[in-house]
Amino acid sequence: MRQGREATPWIHGFVMLRAERTGVVANNPRLSRRVALGPEAASCLEWFDGTRSARDIAGLSRKRYGGRYADAERRVDDAMRALDSIAALATSRPASPRPPRMARPTRFPEGCSPAPSSAIWETTSACDLACAHCLADAGRRAPLELDTAGAIRVVGRLAEAGVLAVNLAGGEPFLRPDIFDIIDALVAARIEVDVSTNGFSLSDGTIRKLSRRPVYSVQVSVDGLRDEHDELRGRKGSFDAAVSSLSRLKAAGFRTSLSSVATRLNLGSIEAMAELASRLGCSSFKALPFLPAGRGAGAGEVLALRGPGLVAFARTILAIRERYAGAMGVFTESAMPFLLESECACACGGARPVASPAGDAPVGCSAGRDGIYIGSDGTAYPCPFFKDFALGSLVDSSLSDIWADAPFLGRLRRMTAADLDGACGDCERLGASCFGGCRAAAWLDTGDLFGADPICYRKALVP
């Protein structure tokens, strides 16, 4: 056995385990790493408590399931290897090991995880900036915003369902006086915590308080170089404050991410923002195309990238990824890099074949399948851009019931290639290399859930 037969395996107490249809998912919230264990390996976890040797656990496994002792050893070894791969395993006997948390979802709806693996939580609509593109239309605190007791209740709903990771967003989350109470409750529930902030009022004292907690990463929004950023975010000095916050967070030991919304106004600065992220030591750079939602609902003509602009954005992101490969993660959504394969083919010796679309191929993204969004009043939505489709209140209902029973989620999960209309429905990529793009983007653009994704730039590439 890899760790030796006399090793006494136990699972770190900060780990969350979540039962699946077959097996268990183990998540290390401090490293944002998770692994799936099949049913045989998962069956050994109940004995990983620091009181039994690997040899003894193999004996118990053989007694329960029969078969050869070598097969029982393999089950134990597979479980130990899986947990060790995410730094969730220890083998030296502790004085009193704290057990990990096991979430046991009671319902397993078809076509999705038994619970959202991740949630974005708009903890407050209060904000000290006035961004033209604000998805949350933030500014003042909403009248029905959850108080501390309500927020802690929501944390309980997330933990009960087995949510693995939560991004605390806003508005500006650090304007909530009780934000550290919420973070502490999430940590106690063994849920991974990330925070998104505009960085404008992030004091050294707040950073010190944050550094005492196992927050995995902090994302700061930067939407252009100095004048671009300040104009879009409605406040002079906000760019310098964001850059200062990123620098101070990095110095305090945090993994940091620079996040940007790509618009017509800042498209020419995307590469410079990636360079800034690298210079500030960010672990990742993320740029997402603007979608007309929230305060930005009426700004599509001014801010939205279309056609050639989307092509230029996609090419820029690909170039940035190549430049910083291995040094900084570069992320986007809806850039659809496969549409540029014909350009790559010139250098690679030929284009990749495109499969014929299958009408019954499932389409859609993580909305309704693996992720969820929570408003400041505790209302659950499929994603930040699907606010027209409230799923239910996490104050009044369990997340497990909402996840299993919300009709709109069922509609998303049952969607196939044959359901889509227009340019998406006619595309030879559908059901092969593309799975329908962003349905929320289609809804915001056309009012049709099955319409064409406006972020797709396929037509712009056709001479």
KANORKA-V430499 format. One record per run of one state. SS is the DSSP state (~ for helix, > for strand, _ for the rest). FROM is the first residue (numbers start at 0). TO is the last residue. If there is no record, write none. Layout:
# KANORKA-V430499
ss=[SS,SS]
from=[FROM,FROM]
to=[TO,TO]
This chain:
# KANORKA-V430499
ss=[_,>,_,>,_,>,_,>,_,~,_,~,_,>,_,~,_,~,_,>,_,>,_,>,_,>,_,>,_,~,_,>,_,~,_,~,_,>,_,~,_,>,_,~,_,~,_,>,_,~,_,>,_,~,_,~,_,~,_,>,_,~,_,>,_,>,_,>,_,>,_,>,_,~,_,~,_,>,~,_,~,_,>,_,>,_,~,_,~,_]
from=[0,9,11,14,19,23,28,32,37,38,42,44,47,48,49,53,65,68,85,88,90,100,103,117,122,125,126,138,139,147,161,164,169,172,175,178,188,191,197,203,211,216,221,225,233,237,251,254,262,266,279,283,289,293,298,299,303,307,323,328,331,336,348,361,362,366,367,370,374,378,381,389,393,398,405,406,413,415,416,419,421,425,429,430,433,434,438,446,457,461]
to=[8,10,13,18,22,27,31,36,37,41,43,46,47,48,52,64,67,84,87,89,99,102,116,121,124,125,137,138,146,160,163,168,171,174,177,187,190,196,202,210,215,220,224,232,236,250,253,261,265,278,282,288,292,297,298,302,306,322,327,330,335,347,360,361,365,366,369,373,377,380,388,392,397,404,405,412,414,415,418,420,424,428,429,432,433,437,445,456,460,462]
